[in-house]
Amino acid sequence: MMNLNWLSLQLLALTLWAVVAQATLQDKLTVRAFSNPHFADVLNDNQLKRLASTAHKESSWLDIKKGELLSPVLVPRQIGSPGYRATQDLIVTTLGQLGYAISWDNFTTPTPMGDVKMSNIIATKNPSAAKRLVLAAHYESKIVPGGDFIGATDSAVPVAMILDIAKGLAGLIEKQTDSDISLQMVFFDGEEAFEQWTSTDSIYGARHLAEFWEHNPDPATVAALSGATEHRPELERVELMVLMDLIGAPDNMFAALQIPTADIFTQLSKLEKRLQSAEYIDRLYMNTAMPPGAAGVEDDHLPFIERNIPVLHLISVPFPKVWHKLSDNAEALDATVIADMSLIMRSFVASYLRLH
């Protein structure tokens, strides 16, 4: 059992929803037919073994000190800073080289610090596909008084993990037989509050992109379907969004925070147990003891579930002890946790997309 006193203290600043209030919001979601609702057993033991072996060989990509996907983002990434620009370049370069269509959602928004320019980055492998499995994380870091806040768990590691999934599964994705669903990656800007978290001072990028996608297709979709006279809004193509946050700390644990994706979380837990039973990961991270929807954290998923998009919210509960502290840096990370979560998420994507 998790320490609920610690959990309540950590979630207070970012708002712990009442169970009834969250259930009311989630009850509005219609039941969606997922492409692969029983994905935990899609890959056989030999296929999981190959995934684990490959992930182990490529683990240097997520090395805390010199990993090509992680160490470059373990820097302050406040909006407009050199580290912020370098992270944008890493995302676009890495995914562009892997054949993803890159879209920029640029906008200027009022904040307590005045008008600020922000940019969401969207990368889609097959924009002409009818459906999307979306992996998402925010890439900027918070402004914290007293020093340069890095946000290693929040959310340098999730960003690096998404890039790791794209690069590590590149060969399998190229051979994907189901052309009806595509992997899509979203990197949100402006998740953090500039002053105090409110409905207007937070999740700037997510709010902007959800509203845009509610009425418009993504530019990459338009380009891929250039012969079409009409285009569906991009949100209609999103089958499932997986939002990752606060990953990489030694005490990471995750729960089924969203009722509509509780079965997806259960399948992820079953897949994780297969990996742990085969000794490919060190321990289990999915807390199935907490009832689905028992707690909720305000994050980038909110504007999407308000628009009927199912979201699997993988955010550590309780929060890491370094949350929003200057000590949320490279020294706060656990290499084993990062390696385990990388393999779990690689296995999830490979299983859900049937990448045999």
N, C-alpha and C positions, 0 to 999 in steps of 0.2 A: 504494500500500500504506500502511496505517496504521502508526504507530509502536507496535509491540507492547510495547516497554519502557514507554512512557508509559501504554498501555492497562493493562498488568499492575499498575502502581503505583496507578492510579486505581481499579481494580476491587477491589483487595485489601481495602480497608476495608469495602466493601459485599459482599464475597465473590464471587470468580471461581470458578464451579463447574468441576470436572473434566469433560471432555467425556464420559467414560464414565458418570459419575454422572448427568449431565443426560440423556443418551440413555436410561438406565435408566428415569428418571421419565417421559420423553416417550414411550417405547415403550408405556407403559400406555394412552396415549390411543388410542381407536378412531378410525378414519377417518370424518369427518363429511362429509355431502354439503352443500356450500355452495350457497346460492341462485344465486350468480353467480360461479363460479370463474374465468371468463375475462373479467373486467370491464374490462380495459385498453382494449379496442376498442369498448366499448358506445356511448360517445359519439362522434359524428362530429366532424370538424374544426371545423365551424361551431358546434357545441354547446360544444366546449371553448373556442373563441374567445369565445363569449358569457359563459361562466363566468369566463374570465380578465378580460374587460372589466368585468364586474360586481365582481369581487374588487378590481380596481384602484380603481374608484370608491368602494368601501367600505373601502379600506385604512386610512382614518383611525380606524376602530373599534379597530385594533390599534396606533395610534400610541403610542410609548413614553412620551411626555411628557403627552399629553392625550387618548389614545384612550378612548372610553367603556367599552370592554370590558377593556382592559389596564391603563391607569394606575391605576384604583381598587384593583387587586390587587397592585400593586407597593409593598406595605407589609408590615411584619411581620405574620404571620398565625399566631402561636403560639396553641395551643388556649385559648379563652376570652378572647383579646385583642380590642380594638376592631376591628383589621384583620381578624381571623378572623370576627367577627360581620358586618362589612360585606361580606366576600366571600360569606358565606352569603346575605345579603340580595340581592346582585347576581345570584347564580346563580338564586335562586328567583324574583326579580322578572322577570329577562330571559326565562327559560324559561316562567314562568307566563303572561306576556303573549303568548307565541308559541303558547299552547294545549297545553303539555305538562302531563301529570298529575304532580304532585310528591308524592313519598313521602319521609318521614324515617325513617331507621334509627337511632334513639337508643338508647344503651346506656352503661353505666358499667363500666369495666374496671380491674383492678389494674395498676399500673405501678410502676416503681422510685420514683416520686414520690407514691405512694399511689393511691387510687381516683380516676379521672378520667372525667368525662362527655364523650362523643364523639358525633358525628352524621354518618353518611353521608347524602348527598342523592342521590335517584334521580329522574330526569325521563324520562317515557315519552310519546312522541307519540301512539301508538295502542295503549293497553294491551290491547285485545281481540285484537290480532294474535297469530298462533300463534308467531312467531319474532322474535328481536331481533338487531339489529346494535348492539353496545354500544360507545360511546366513553367512555373512563375516564381519570381523572387524580386525584391527591391534591391537596387544596386548602390544607392547613395547612402551616406552615413550621416548620423545626427550631429547637429551643432551642440556641443557640450561645453559649458563654461569651465575654464581652468586648464584647457589643453586641447590637443588634437585627438578627437575620438576616432578610432579605427572601425569599430564594429566588426570584429572578426567573426563572431557568430551572427551578427546583425547588420548585413547579411552577406559578408564576403564568402563564407563557406558555401551557403546555398547557391550563390552565383557561380562559383567555381565548380560545384557539383553538377549543375545543369550543363556547363560546358564539357565536363568530364563525360556525362552521359552521351552527349552528341558526338564527341570524338571517339569514345570507347565503343559505341554501338554503330559507328559509321558504316562499317562493312555490312552488318546485318540490315541496317536501314536501307542501304542501296539495293539489297535483294528482297525487300519487303514485297510480299505477294498481294497483300490487301491494299489496293490503291484507293480505297474508299475513305481511309482515315490517315491523317498526317500528324506527325509530331510538330508542335508549334511551341516556341519558347518566348516568354514575355518577361522583360526586365523593366520593372516599374521604377519611376523616378518619384521623389517627393513623398515617400511613405511616412517619414518622420515628421513630427510636429516641429515648428520653428520655436514655439514658446510652450504652450500647454496643449495636450491632446484634446481636440474638440472635433465635432463633425465637420467643421470648416478648416481647421488647422491640423490636417493629417491626410494621408492617402490621396494626395493631389493627383498623382499620375493614374492611379487606379480609377478614381472618379472620372477623370477626363476620358480615359480609354473606354471604360464601360459605356459611357454616354455616347461616344462616337460610334462604337461597334453596335450599339443598339439600333442605330439608324443607317449605318454605312458598312460596306465591306472594307476589309483591309486593302490598302493599295496593292500589295503583292497578289491578292486574290484577283483584283481587277486586271492586273497585268497578265496573270496566267490564263484568265478567261476573257481575253480581249475581244473575242468574237461574240460574246454574249451581249444582248441588248438590255437585260435587267440583271441585277445582282442582289442576292440575299444579304441582309445585314450579317456581319461577321459573327455576332453572338449566336446566330442560328446554326452556325457550324461547330460551335464549341460543345463537345460531348461531355468532357470532364476537364476541370482545371485542378492541378495539384500545386498548391501554394506552399512554399518552403520558407521557414524563418527560424532563427535562433538555433542553428545546428552547429555542432562541433565541440561542445563542452562535455566534460566527463560525465555530468549528471543528466544528459539528455534522455527524456522519455516523451512519448507521444500518445495521444488519445484520440478517440473518434469524436471530434468536436462538432461535426456536422451530421445531423440525423439523416439527411438524404443520401449521404455517402458512407453510412455506417457499414453497409455490406462490403463496400470497396475496402474500407479499413480492415474488416475481418479477413478478407482475402489477402491483403498485404501482410497481416499478422501470420496467416498460414504459410505464406511464401517465406517470410522471415524465419519461421520455425524450421522449415526445410533446410534453409541455409545454416542455421545454428546447429541443427541435428547432424549435418554433414561436416561440422566444424569449419565452415567457411567464414563465419563471423564469430566474434568473441562472446556476445551476449544478445539478449532480446531487448528491443527498444519500444515495442508497441504495447501500451498498457491496455489490455482488454478488460481489466477489472472496473475501470471507470465507465459508467453507463453512457451510451452515445448521447451527445448533446448536453451532458451534465454541466459543462462549462464552455464558455466561448470567449474568444479574444478578438477585440477589434483589430482588423488588419486589412490588407489590400483585397481580400476576398469579398468584403461587404457589398460594394456596388454591383458585384456579379451575382451573388445569391439574391440580392434584391431584384435582379432581372431574370431570375429563374435558372441560373447556371449552377449545376452541381459542383461543389468544391470539396476536395480532400485537403484539409488544412493541417499540414505537418509543421507545427510549431511546438517547441519543447514546453511541456507543462509538468512540473513547475519551470519557470523561466530560469536560465542559467544565473548563477550568483553574480556574474559580472554584468548583468543586463544594465545598459545605459551608464556604465561606469567606464572611466578611462582605462581600466584594467581589462576591458574586452578587446584584447590584442592577441598577437600570436602566442604569447605565453599562456593564454587561457584555453588554448585548443588542445584536444586529445587526438593524437594521430590514429589510434585504434578506432575511435568513434567515427572519425572521418572516413577511414577505409571501410568500416562496416556499413555506414550509411550509403557510401558510394555504391557498394555491391548490391545492397538492398534496392536502391533506386534504379540501378542498371537492370537488375533482374525484374523489377516491376515493369519498366518500360518494355523490355524484351518480351515479357509475358503478355502484357496487355495488347501489344501490337502484333503478337504472334510472330516474333522474329526468330524463327527456328534456325 
